[in-house]
Structures are given as structure tokens and as C-alpha cells.
């Protein structure tokens, strides 16, 4: 409704009731109509264009300049120009990958190059990343090591085991939190090596009467007749942090029945 009337001060209240009512309805309807008001204009007054479903504000009285601030023609209304609401030039907002951003005062003066930034959702870096500490957090985390002319292997940590995965994703080598190491080829290294180092001798030395062999399957000499027998053997010794080699002479006392004192 556009039916605003200036009421002279000389008009009595009873004579101005209809004019006051029309003025109130004009204000309540935001001066609605299919065209803009042309009389009794006031800077800042609104006009809701019913033919466009848009709200305008009169920014300049002469010549009359109306600026649209809200578009209600769609299902959800939208502001047409943010500059009209906060007074900040919209160029202060980043609108492209490369451009200028706002400074502390909201002015567009700070150059911004987003193309050189790494995206949180995933990206590719061409340079070296140097950090004091890097954390990979998940229930089973991986670090992919990509050899572009061969393939990919992985550094993996899960359930207290940390090591390397083969290109097929299966364990190649890992170490537990106690320092024990497992490999796909050998299994647990301490079980593999020390289960095969056996410096053990046969308990009963076989032989014929009058001839005594110190060790049946590993004999280095045959002692003719009865008496003492001895031989030298190289052995591996577990010294904890290292494996040593030693040479030991074993002495045996054999009688004519070839019952030798040799035990594991």
C-alpha cells in the first residue's frame, strides 16, 4: 500500500484518523506496490515490489535511487548484495584461488595465493616438508613408500607390531615392543637361529669291541683298542648380544665294551 499523507498540524485528531490509519498501513506494508513511490519520499524508506517479490531501499531521494536488498522470489530469500548490509566492500572477500583478502580493517589489500597451500582433504606436495614431529593417528596406521619405477611398500604399526609390509600388503618384517624381530622368510629370528645351533653329543658312543668312536655320526677318528679318546669340535656360543665361535676338545674314557662318558 502506498497511501502516505502528510498531516498538517492544524488538522484535528478526529479529522486525521483516516489519514493516520492509511499512513500506518503504508508503513506496515513497506510501501508495497507494483511500482516505486514518487511522492513523499524519505531517504531510507523501504518499498516491497509485489510484482517482483523483492524489497528495495531508497538510498538517494533525488534522483530517486532504489537498491534491492532482499530477493524473496525464490523458495528461500537471499540477500542480493552483502555490501548493502555490512558496509564492507565485497572485494575484501576471497573469491578465487589467487587474489586479495581482507586486512584487519576489512579492506581488500592482502595478497592470497591458495594454489600454494595444502588442502586438508588431500593434496600433492612437490617440495620437502620439514616438521619437528609428525603424528599419524588411527587404529592401524600406514606410511606409503611409493617407488614410482617399481611399486609401493608400507611402513605399518598395529597391535604393538611395527615394521614393513610387502607390496601385496602382507607383513615382510616387524618388531614387537619387546625388541623381538619377525621376518617373512625366517619367522622369529631368535627361534630360527638358536633352534638350529645344537652343540649336543650322542649319549651312547657306538662302536665295535676293541674300536671306540667318540661320536657315532660325527666321528673324526676311530680309537683302536681300549682306552681314552678325544676330538676337537667348533661350536657356536650364544653370548646374548652376539654369537661367538669357540673350539672345544672333548675327552672320553672308553672301555673295551665301548661305553663312553659322553652326554648332551
Backbone as CSV, one residue per row, in Angstrom:
resi,resn,N_x,N_y,N_z,CA_x,CA_y,CA_z,C_x,C_y,C_z
1,UNK,0.850,-1.197,0.000,0.000,0.000,0.000,0.876,1.233,0.000
2,UNK,0.563,2.177,-0.865,1.295,3.438,-0.946,0.287,4.579,-0.827
3,UNK,-0.069,4.884,0.395,-1.091,5.924,0.629,-0.682,6.778,1.813
4,UNK,0.575,7.226,1.751,1.080,8.086,2.825,0.687,9.539,2.550
5,UNK,0.234,10.244,3.609,-0.189,11.641,3.504,0.426,12.436,4.640
6,UNK,0.978,13.588,4.298,1.458,14.489,5.328,0.250,15.140,5.993
7,UNK,0.191,15.119,7.317,-0.942,15.672,8.062,-0.524,17.019,8.642
8,UNK,-1.183,18.090,8.219,-0.853,19.421,8.772,-1.107,19.463,10.275
9,UNK,-0.368,20.284,10.932,-0.523,20.384,12.391,-1.847,21.001,12.792
10,UNK,-2.501,21.669,11.844,-3.784,22.320,12.156,-4.952,21.351,12.104
11,UNK,-4.714,20.137,11.559,-5.803,19.165,11.432,-6.082,18.542,12.790
12,UNK,-7.366,18.488,13.123,-7.745,17.915,14.415,-7.564,16.409,14.373
13,UNK,-7.525,15.812,15.544,-7.323,14.373,15.636,-8.471,13.614,15.003
14,UNK,-9.688,14.094,15.242,-10.843,13.403,14.687,-10.867,13.467,13.170
15,UNK,-10.358,14.563,12.612,-10.343,14.702,11.157,-9.176,13.936,10.507
16,UNK,-8.181,13.566,11.304,-6.990,12.920,10.729,-6.923,11.421,10.987
17,UNK,-8.003,10.854,11.567,-7.953,9.425,11.904,-7.769,8.551,10.667
18,UNK,-8.469,8.835,9.596,-8.332,8.009,8.381,-6.943,8.165,7.768
19,UNK,-6.375,9.375,7.806,-5.044,9.588,7.260,-3.973,8.846,8.084
20,UNK,-4.158,8.897,9.433,-3.216,8.182,10.307,-3.275,6.683,10.013
21,UNK,-4.487,6.154,9.811,-4.648,4.732,9.526,-3.974,4.364,8.207
22,UNK,-4.145,5.189,7.163,-3.505,4.924,5.871,-1.979,4.986,5.982
23,UNK,-1.478,5.952,6.768,-0.040,6.071,6.951,0.526,4.828,7.659
24,UNK,-0.215,4.343,8.671,0.244,3.140,9.386,0.265,1.921,8.460
25,UNK,-0.789,1.794,7.641,-0.834,0.661,6.718,0.277,0.750,5.673
26,UNK,0.605,1.954,5.230,1.696,2.141,4.273,3.029,1.699,4.890
27,UNK,3.243,2.087,6.162,4.481,1.701,6.835,4.535,0.194,7.080
28,UNK,3.394,-0.377,7.515,3.361,-1.808,7.793,3.583,-2.634,6.538
29,UNK,3.116,-2.170,5.407,3.264,-2.922,4.158,4.563,-2.629,3.444
30,UNK,5.413,-1.788,4.069,6.694,-1.392,3.463,6.472,-0.730,2.110
31,UNK,5.476,0.105,2.060,5.123,0.846,0.830,5.016,-0.111,-0.357
32,UNK,4.313,-1.212,-0.147,4.217,-2.237,-1.182,3.410,-1.753,-2.376
33,UNK,3.792,-2.300,-3.548,3.082,-1.962,-4.772,3.816,-2.512,-5.973
34,UNK,3.233,-2.278,-7.151,3.846,-2.762,-8.386,4.799,-1.738,-8.989
35,UNK,4.941,-0.596,-8.341,5.875,0.438,-8.782,6.392,1.170,-7.550
36,UNK,7.440,1.977,-7.732,8.018,2.710,-6.616,7.203,3.964,-6.326
37,UNK,7.159,4.361,-5.051,6.501,5.640,-4.717,7.228,6.802,-5.403
38,UNK,6.484,7.836,-5.725,7.077,9.007,-6.387,6.909,10.281,-5.582
39,UNK,6.079,10.238,-4.547,5.841,11.421,-3.707,6.121,11.078,-2.250
40,UNK,6.331,12.119,-1.450,6.604,11.956,-0.012,7.773,10.978,0.220
41,UNK,8.813,11.169,-0.555,9.956,10.272,-0.452,10.843,10.661,0.728
42,UNK,11.361,9.633,1.425,12.279,9.823,2.541,13.457,8.859,2.362
43,UNK,14.660,9.383,2.469,15.826,8.518,2.319,15.801,7.404,3.361
44,UNK,16.008,6.161,2.927,15.991,5.001,3.815,14.651,4.301,3.873
45,UNK,13.627,4.871,3.210,12.312,4.239,3.240,12.332,2.957,2.399
46,UNK,11.553,1.951,2.776,11.509,0.704,2.011,10.382,0.711,0.986
47,UNK,10.500,-0.201,0.051,9.412,-0.446,-0.895,9.462,-1.913,-1.278
48,UNK,8.375,-2.602,-0.981,8.295,-4.004,-1.371,7.543,-4.101,-2.677
49,UNK,8.254,-4.522,-3.743,7.636,-4.643,-5.054,6.913,-5.984,-5.132
50,UNK,5.590,-5.894,-5.129,4.786,-7.118,-5.139,4.882,-7.845,-6.480
51,UNK,5.171,-7.106,-7.566,5.288,-7.747,-8.865,6.604,-8.510,-9.014
52,UNK,7.613,-8.142,-8.222,8.917,-8.798,-8.303,9.221,-9.670,-7.089
53,UNK,8.465,-9.447,-6.009,8.730,-10.122,-4.736,10.142,-9.791,-4.241
54,UNK,10.470,-8.482,-4.303,11.774,-8.008,-3.860,11.602,-6.755,-3.001
55,UNK,12.509,-6.626,-2.031,12.477,-5.468,-1.140,13.589,-4.498,-1.525
56,UNK,13.219,-3.222,-1.682,14.169,-2.187,-2.063,14.274,-1.138,-0.956
57,UNK,15.401,-0.423,-0.948,15.635,0.695,-0.050,15.974,1.927,-0.890
58,UNK,15.362,3.069,-0.525,15.660,4.317,-1.224,16.951,4.893,-0.658
59,UNK,18.007,4.861,-1.463,19.307,5.337,-0.990,19.547,6.807,-1.321
60,UNK,18.951,7.284,-2.405,19.081,8.693,-2.805,17.686,9.199,-3.176
61,UNK,17.328,10.385,-2.636,15.990,10.935,-2.892,15.904,11.536,-4.286
62,UNK,16.939,12.285,-4.667,16.901,12.941,-5.967,18.265,12.846,-6.645
63,UNK,18.326,12.238,-7.811,17.227,11.466,-8.420,16.966,10.200,-7.617
64,UNK,15.755,9.756,-7.571,15.369,8.605,-6.759,16.160,7.363,-7.175
65,UNK,16.857,6.801,-6.195,17.682,5.617,-6.455,17.280,4.518,-5.490
66,UNK,16.752,3.434,-6.020,16.326,2.297,-5.203,17.308,1.140,-5.406
67,UNK,17.714,0.528,-4.284,18.618,-0.626,-4.349,17.942,-1.836,-3.721
68,UNK,17.985,-2.922,-4.449,17.375,-4.155,-3.959,18.263,-4.784,-2.869
69,UNK,17.673,-5.164,-1.755,18.432,-5.748,-0.638,18.032,-7.189,-0.358
70,UNK,16.791,-7.564,-0.625,16.343,-8.927,-0.368,15.470,-9.393,-1.516
71,UNK,15.803,-10.603,-2.005,15.038,-11.221,-3.079,14.234,-12.358,-2.488
72,UNK,12.909,-12.222,-2.504,12.021,-13.232,-1.935,11.277,-14.006,-3.024
73,UNK,11.735,-13.895,-4.258,11.042,-14.563,-5.353,11.261,-16.073,-5.345
74,UNK,12.340,-16.510,-4.739,12.613,-17.946,-4.670,12.010,-18.532,-3.398
75,UNK,12.169,-19.856,-3.243,11.630,-20.512,-2.050,12.293,-19.990,-0.792
76,UNK,13.606,-19.764,-0.872,14.366,-19.208,0.242,14.882,-17.838,-0.165
77,UNK,14.587,-16.844,0.661,15.034,-15.498,0.348,16.542,-15.373,0.464
78,UNK,17.113,-14.452,-0.307,18.554,-14.246,-0.272,18.862,-12.763,-0.381
79,UNK,19.981,-12.403,0.230,20.445,-11.027,0.158,21.180,-10.847,-1.154
80,UNK,20.834,-9.810,-1.886,21.406,-9.617,-3.207,22.817,-9.082,-3.161
81,UNK,23.138,-8.252,-2.198,24.436,-7.603,-2.171,24.876,-7.418,-0.726
82,UNK,25.908,-8.128,-0.312,26.361,-8.019,1.081,26.886,-6.631,1.399
83,UNK,27.352,-5.909,0.407,27.869,-4.560,0.662,26.794,-3.659,1.277
84,UNK,25.539,-3.925,0.924,24.463,-3.087,1.419,24.130,-3.365,2.872
85,UNK,24.625,-4.482,3.403,24.307,-4.841,4.781,25.394,-4.439,5.762
86,UNK,26.670,-4.791,5.478,27.734,-4.525,6.448,28.632,-3.366,6.071
87,UNK,28.464,-2.816,4.885,29.259,-1.668,4.512,30.680,-1.991,4.086
88,UNK,31.051,-3.274,4.067,32.402,-3.672,3.667,32.398,-4.045,2.196
89,UNK,33.351,-3.512,1.462,33.464,-3.808,0.042,33.616,-5.307,-0.160
90,UNK,32.798,-5.875,-1.025,32.820,-7.332,-1.221,34.137,-7.822,-1.808
91,UNK,34.939,-6.942,-2.397,36.232,-7.380,-2.914,37.181,-7.767,-1.795
92,UNK,36.795,-7.468,-0.535,37.630,-7.861,0.601,37.537,-9.346,0.879
93,UNK,36.562,-10.008,0.260,36.387,-11.437,0.480,37.058,-12.214,-0.640
94,UNK,37.707,-13.345,-0.269,38.395,-14.160,-1.259,37.366,-14.808,-2.171
95,UNK,37.487,-14.570,-3.453,36.511,-15.093,-4.404,37.145,-16.027,-5.425
96,UNK,38.462,-16.153,-5.400,39.137,-17.022,-6.342,40.355,-17.631,-5.673
97,UNK,41.001,-18.559,-6.367,42.179,-19.211,-5.805,43.276,-18.203,-5.525
98,UNK,43.503,-17.327,-6.473,44.517,-16.294,-6.302,43.837,-14.929,-6.312
99,UNK,44.136,-14.107,-5.326,43.520,-12.796,-5.248,43.980,-12.058,-4.015
100,UNK,43.098,-11.194,-3.519,43.416,-10.398,-2.339,42.372,-10.652,-1.260
101,UNK,42.825,-10.700,-0.033,41.942,-10.918,1.101,41.907,-9.707,2.003
102,UNK,40.987,-9.702,2.982,40.843,-8.535,3.854,41.952,-8.439,4.887
103,UNK,42.307,-7.192,5.205,43.233,-6.980,6.312,42.434,-6.831,7.591
104,UNK,43.054,-6.336,8.659,42.377,-6.219,9.955,41.211,-5.253,9.912
105,UNK,41.217,-4.340,8.951,40.148,-3.343,8.844,39.095,-3.728,7.809
106,UNK,39.222,-4.908,7.223,38.243,-5.348,6.245,38.497,-4.849,4.842
107,UNK,39.647,-4.235,4.626,39.969,-3.733,3.292,40.678,-4.803,2.480
108,UNK,40.380,-4.858,1.194,40.986,-5.849,0.320,42.385,-5.403,-0.069
109,UNK,43.383,-5.875,0.676,44.749,-5.425,0.403,45.799,-6.502,0.608
110,UNK,45.411,-7.667,1.129,46.382,-8.717,1.422,46.381,-9.747,0.308
111,UNK,47.492,-9.922,-0.406,47.528,-10.926,-1.488,47.456,-12.338,-0.930
112,UNK,46.648,-13.177,-1.556,46.470,-14.565,-1.122,46.636,-15.479,-2.325
113,UNK,47.479,-16.494,-2.155,47.702,-17.487,-3.210,47.371,-18.861,-2.644
114,UNK,46.125,-19.275,-2.806,45.695,-20.567,-2.255,46.239,-21.746,-3.048
115,UNK,46.738,-21.500,-4.248,47.258,-22.604,-5.042,48.528,-23.190,-4.447
116,UNK,49.189,-22.444,-3.556,50.411,-22.944,-2.927,50.145,-23.577,-1.567
117,UNK,48.885,-23.661,-1.169,48.530,-24.248,0.117,48.156,-25.720,-0.051
118,UNK,48.323,-26.493,1.018,47.982,-27.917,1.004,46.565,-28.090,1.537
119,UNK,45.731,-28.773,0.792,44.351,-28.994,1.197,44.272,-30.068,2.265
120,UNK,43.430,-29.853,3.275,43.263,-30.820,4.352,42.641,-32.115,3.863
121,UNK,41.837,-32.043,2.808,41.157,-33.234,2.309,42.059,-34.133,1.479
122,UNK,43.285,-33.674,1.196,44.216,-34.464,0.396,44.856,-33.611,-0.682
123,UNK,46.143,-33.777,-0.890,46.832,-32.932,-1.854,48.173,-33.570,-2.216
124,UNK,48.912,-32.943,-3.128,50.221,-33.406,-3.544,51.236,-32.293,-3.347
125,UNK,52.336,-32.607,-2.658,53.408,-31.646,-2.456,54.573,-31.997,-3.370
126,UNK,55.230,-30.968,-3.892,56.389,-31.182,-4.749,57.692,-30.843,-4.045
127,UNK,57.604,-30.254,-2.849,58.796,-29.877,-2.104,58.956,-30.701,-0.848
128,UNK,59.949,-30.361,-0.056,60.252,-31.070,1.182,59.457,-30.474,2.339
129,UNK,58.830,-31.339,3.113,58.098,-30.919,4.301,58.962,-31.186,5.518
130,UNK,59.274,-30.144,6.266,60.106,-30.268,7.460,59.276,-29.908,8.688
131,UNK,59.136,-30.861,9.589,58.362,-30.636,10.807,59.148,-31.183,11.995
132,UNK,58.976,-30.613,13.190,59.688,-31.134,14.355,59.166,-32.487,14.811
133,UNK,57.901,-32.762,14.508,57.314,-34.041,14.905,56.081,-34.283,14.058
134,UNK,55.913,-35.525,13.588,54.789,-35.876,12.734,54.008,-37.015,13.376
135,UNK,52.700,-36.830,13.525,51.859,-37.858,14.154,50.870,-38.410,13.144
136,UNK,50.830,-39.745,13.054,49.831,-40.442,12.247,48.960,-41.214,13.218
137,UNK,47.712,-40.823,13.351,46.840,-41.388,14.383,45.661,-42.125,13.766
138,UNK,45.563,-43.425,14.054,44.424,-44.247,13.662,44.553,-45.569,14.409
139,UNK,43.579,-46.459,14.235,43.654,-47.758,14.900,44.662,-48.682,14.231
140,UNK,45.021,-48.407,12.990,46.060,-49.151,12.263,46.606,-48.198,11.209
141,UNK,47.779,-47.617,11.473,48.250,-46.558,10.593,49.319,-47.044,9.623
142,UNK,49.393,-46.351,8.500,50.282,-46.712,7.401,51.050,-45.481,6.923
143,UNK,52.245,-45.716,6.440,53.002,-44.707,5.713,53.402,-45.343,4.382
144,UNK,52.813,-44.856,3.301,53.049,-45.455,1.981,54.369,-44.944,1.406
145,UNK,55.235,-45.868,1.014,56.517,-45.532,0.404,56.432,-45.926,-1.065
146,UNK,56.215,-44.943,-1.932,55.950,-45.197,-3.339,57.233,-45.010,-4.155
147,UNK,57.704,-46.103,-4.731,58.812,-46.052,-5.687,58.172,-46.032,-7.070
148,UNK,58.210,-44.897,-7.743,57.437,-44.718,-8.957,57.887,-45.607,-10.104
149,UNK,59.101,-46.148,-10.066,59.514,-47.050,-11.128,59.532,-48.512,-10.671
150,UNK,58.945,-48.799,-9.505,58.865,-50.195,-9.048,57.499,-50.512,-8.461
151,UNK,57.100,-49.800,-7.416,55.841,-50.096,-6.743,55.815,-49.490,-5.357
152,UNK,54.893,-49.955,-4.541,54.672,-49.372,-3.221,54.888,-50.392,-2.123
153,UNK,55.609,-49.997,-1.103,55.699,-50.751,0.139,55.291,-49.815,1.271
154,UNK,55.099,-50.399,2.471,54.456,-49.625,3.516,55.174,-49.784,4.853
155,UNK,55.206,-48.690,5.599,55.590,-48.723,6.998,54.295,-48.797,7.795
156,UNK,54.190,-49.794,8.685,52.903,-50.094,9.312,53.070,-50.301,10.812
157,UNK,52.083,-49.831,11.578,52.059,-50.041,13.024,50.654,-50.463,13.429
158,UNK,50.542,-51.619,14.083,49.237,-52.118,14.510,49.422,-53.148,15.613
159,UNK,48.621,-53.045,16.665,48.620,-54.010,17.761,50.007,-54.199,18.378
160,UNK,50.764,-53.121,18.488,52.079,-53.197,19.107,53.176,-53.700,18.201
161,UNK,52.832,-54.068,16.969,53.827,-54.524,15.993,54.126,-53.392,15.019
162,UNK,55.395,-53.150,14.777,55.794,-52.089,13.859,56.837,-52.626,12.894
163,UNK,56.597,-52.376,11.597,57.545,-52.873,10.616,57.132,-52.519,9.210
164,UNK,57.511,-53.384,8.261,57.298,-53.121,6.848,56.330,-54.138,6.256
165,UNK,55.501,-53.655,5.324,54.623,-54.523,4.558,55.183,-54.686,3.149
166,UNK,54.948,-55.860,2.569,55.351,-56.090,1.190,54.387,-55.360,0.249
167,UNK,54.695,-55.399,-1.016,53.856,-54.701,-1.985,52.435,-55.260,-2.027
168,UNK,52.247,-56.517,-1.586,50.907,-57.092,-1.568,50.150,-56.759,-0.288
169,UNK,50.775,-55.994,0.622,50.111,-55.574,1.851,50.305,-56.504,3.020
170,UNK,50.996,-57.630,2.837,51.265,-58.562,3.931,52.583,-58.216,4.610
171,UNK,52.724,-58.687,5.862,53.937,-58.389,6.617,55.186,-58.919,5.914
172,UNK,56.207,-58.106,5.882,57.520,-58.522,5.421,58.457,-58.673,6.608
173,UNK,58.394,-57.710,7.542,59.236,-57.740,8.735,58.603,-56.838,9.779
174,UNK,58.598,-57.278,11.034,58.118,-56.410,12.104,58.838,-56.738,13.404
175,UNK,58.724,-55.814,14.349,59.328,-55.972,15.664,58.264,-55.661,16.716
176,UNK,58.220,-56.482,17.775,57.272,-56.189,18.836,57.880,-55.215,19.837
177,UNK,57.119,-54.866,20.860,57.580,-53.857,21.807,58.642,-54.384,22.758
178,UNK,58.931,-55.680,22.680,59.996,-56.271,23.495,61.317,-56.366,22.740
179,UNK,61.325,-55.912,21.494,62.553,-55.936,20.713,62.783,-57.214,19.938
180,UNK,61.797,-58.111,19.892,61.934,-59.349,19.132,61.503,-59.105,17.691
181,UNK,62.238,-59.684,16.746,62.011,-59.411,15.325,61.518,-60.656,14.596
182,UNK,60.546,-60.414,13.699,59.973,-61.469,12.871,60.125,-61.071,11.412
183,UNK,60.480,-62.040,10.556,60.536,-61.787,9.121,59.757,-62.860,8.391
184,UNK,59.288,-62.516,7.190,58.503,-63.471,6.408,59.327,-64.678,5.998
185,UNK,60.623,-64.516,5.838,61.480,-65.599,5.379,61.922,-66.516,6.523
186,UNK,62.219,-65.953,7.706,62.786,-66.732,8.803,61.824,-66.965,9.972
187,UNK,60.741,-66.184,10.072,59.918,-66.237,11.269,60.569,-65.412,12.363
188,UNK,60.353,-65.820,13.625,61.020,-65.128,14.733,62.510,-65.456,14.674
189,UNK,63.339,-64.419,14.603,64.761,-64.656,14.389,65.395,-65.423,15.540
190,UNK,64.980,-65.144,16.779,65.606,-65.853,17.902,65.252,-67.342,17.882
191,UNK,64.052,-67.676,17.413,63.683,-69.083,17.297,64.427,-69.754,16.148
192,UNK,64.609,-69.030,15.062,65.242,-69.639,13.889,66.705,-69.949,14.137
193,UNK,67.496,-68.983,14.576,68.925,-69.187,14.715,69.272,-70.124,15.864
194,UNK,68.710,-69.913,17.022,69.144,-70.670,18.188,68.497,-72.049,18.271
195,UNK,67.477,-72.282,17.448,66.956,-73.648,17.409,67.806,-74.520,16.486
196,UNK,68.640,-73.923,15.648,69.487,-74.709,14.751,70.933,-74.792,15.232
197,UNK,71.295,-74.055,16.263,72.634,-74.159,16.842,72.569,-75.212,17.938
198,UNK,72.918,-76.434,17.625,72.810,-77.540,18.574,74.187,-78.178,18.737
199,UNK,74.872,-77.856,19.826,76.171,-78.447,20.136,75.959,-79.620,21.100
200,UNK,75.206,-80.575,20.659,74.807,-81.686,21.521,75.434,-82.973,21.002
201,UNK,75.848,-83.847,21.944,76.540,-85.078,21.580,75.690,-86.283,21.927
202,UNK,75.925,-87.313,21.181,75.161,-88.540,21.395,75.560,-89.166,22.735
203,UNK,74.554,-89.568,23.485,74.831,-90.061,24.836,75.547,-91.404,24.871
204,UNK,75.308,-92.277,23.924,75.949,-93.592,23.923,76.844,-93.706,22.692
205,UNK,78.133,-93.830,22.937,79.075,-93.878,21.820,79.123,-95.283,21.241
206,UNK,78.645,-95.475,20.015,78.637,-96.819,19.434,80.017,-97.217,18.915
207,UNK,80.221,-98.466,18.691,81.485,-98.959,18.141,81.627,-100.464,18.339
208,UNK,82.663,-101.026,17.788,82.932,-102.456,17.952,83.935,-102.674,19.080
209,UNK,83.909,-103.861,19.627,84.851,-104.184,20.695,86.275,-104.027,20.201
210,UNK,87.020,-103.249,20.939,88.393,-103.015,20.556,88.557,-101.753,19.711
211,UNK,87.445,-101.214,19.219,87.499,-99.963,18.455,86.432,-99.011,18.994
212,UNK,86.807,-97.809,19.403,85.871,-96.893,20.046,85.795,-95.593,19.257
213,UNK,84.575,-95.240,18.765,84.366,-93.968,18.057,83.835,-92.948,19.058
214,UNK,84.463,-91.791,19.194,83.996,-90.789,20.165,82.558,-90.370,19.930
215,UNK,82.182,-90.079,18.695,80.809,-89.664,18.380,80.389,-90.425,17.140
216,UNK,79.293,-91.180,17.267,78.915,-92.095,16.212,78.715,-91.453,14.856
217,UNK,77.844,-90.433,14.748,77.508,-89.862,13.461,78.443,-88.730,13.050
218,UNK,79.267,-88.254,13.973,80.168,-87.155,13.676,81.604,-87.513,14.057
219,UNK,81.995,-88.811,13.890,83.312,-89.264,14.315,84.392,-88.656,13.438
220,UNK,85.439,-88.202,14.074,86.588,-87.689,13.332,87.747,-88.660,13.365
221,UNK,87.666,-89.663,14.270,88.727,-90.680,14.333,88.192,-91.913,15.030
222,UNK,88.845,-93.002,14.787,88.490,-94.260,15.455,89.668,-94.673,16.320
223,UNK,89.378,-94.898,17.579,90.432,-95.275,18.519,90.553,-96.799,18.528
224,UNK,91.703,-97.289,18.137,91.917,-98.750,18.152,92.215,-99.202,19.573
225,UNK,91.695,-100.371,19.870,91.855,-100.948,21.199,91.135,-100.088,22.228
226,UNK,91.284,-100.416,23.452,90.553,-99.729,24.519,91.404,-98.608,25.114
227,UNK,90.745,-97.634,25.661,91.457,-96.545,26.310,90.740,-95.229,26.121
228,UNK,91.441,-94.165,26.257,90.854,-92.832,26.178,90.740,-92.385,24.725
229,UNK,89.726,-91.535,24.460,89.519,-90.968,23.127,89.208,-89.482,23.267
230,UNK,89.579,-88.689,22.322,89.284,-87.253,22.333,89.188,-86.749,20.904
231,UNK,88.442,-85.641,20.735,88.416,-84.984,19.434,88.062,-83.507,19.665
232,UNK,88.317,-82.695,18.648,88.090,-81.246,18.720,86.901,-80.887,17.841
233,UNK,86.036,-80.000,18.356,84.836,-79.599,17.611,84.654,-78.079,17.711
234,UNK,84.313,-77.421,16.583,83.979,-75.987,16.592,82.508,-75.812,16.946
235,UNK,82.233,-74.840,17.834,80.876,-74.638,18.333,80.481,-73.169,18.228
236,UNK,79.181,-72.930,18.099,78.619,-71.584,18.197,78.123,-71.384,19.617
237,UNK,78.405,-70.196,20.161,78.037,-69.898,21.549,77.165,-68.642,21.575
238,UNK,76.047,-68.722,22.281,75.159,-67.566,22.454,75.669,-66.710,23.598
239,UNK,76.218,-65.540,23.287,76.696,-64.607,24.311,75.719,-63.464,24.559
240,UNK,74.469,-63.663,24.242,73.468,-62.626,24.475,73.372,-61.673,23.301
241,UNK,74.176,-60.634,23.288,74.108,-59.646,22.217,74.934,-60.039,21.009
242,UNK,75.678,-61.135,21.089,76.488,-61.570,19.961,76.646,-63.094,19.993
243,UNK,76.966,-63.638,18.823,77.220,-65.068,18.695,78.725,-65.258,18.504
244,UNK,79.313,-66.122,19.318,80.755,-66.371,19.245,81.032,-67.776,18.738
245,UNK,82.228,-67.957,18.204,82.695,-69.278,17.752,83.826,-69.726,18.676
246,UNK,83.753,-70.956,19.163,84.832,-71.485,20.009,85.194,-72.900,19.560
247,UNK,86.408,-73.298,19.855,86.879,-74.655,19.554,87.101,-75.387,20.864
248,UNK,86.461,-76.549,20.984,86.485,-77.294,22.242,86.996,-78.718,22.001
249,UNK,87.875,-79.172,22.898,88.339,-80.557,22.836,87.544,-81.386,23.823
250,UNK,86.966,-82.473,23.334,86.192,-83.366,24.182,87.002,-84.642,24.422
251,UNK,87.108,-85.045,25.681,87.833,-86.256,26.078,86.837,-87.293,26.573
252,UNK,87.053,-88.536,26.172,86.155,-89.624,26.553,86.976,-90.783,27.122
253,UNK,86.375,-91.503,28.031,87.005,-92.684,28.625,86.205,-93.905,28.199
254,UNK,86.753,-94.693,27.305,86.031,-95.835,26.763,86.670,-97.144,27.240
255,UNK,85.840,-98.080,27.615,86.369,-99.409,27.948,86.234,-100.308,26.732
256,UNK,86.552,-101.566,26.922,86.550,-102.467,25.769,85.164,-102.760,25.260
257,UNK,84.124,-102.415,26.051,82.754,-102.560,25.574,82.262,-101.272,24.901
258,UNK,83.204,-100.306,24.805,82.922,-99.033,24.133,81.785,-98.270,24.792
259,UNK,81.760,-98.255,26.130,80.814,-97.432,26.867,81.490,-96.110,27.210
260,UNK,81.270,-95.088,26.411,81.981,-93.816,26.566,81.203,-92.857,27.440
261,UNK,81.967,-92.003,28.201,81.343,-90.970,29.014,81.094,-89.716,28.154
262,UNK,80.059,-89.768,27.319,79.740,-88.591,26.513,78.232,-88.353,26.558
263,UNK,77.859,-87.156,26.925,76.445,-86.808,27.101,76.146,-85.448,26.465
264,UNK,74.870,-85.224,26.188,74.461,-83.921,25.652,74.474,-82.900,26.785
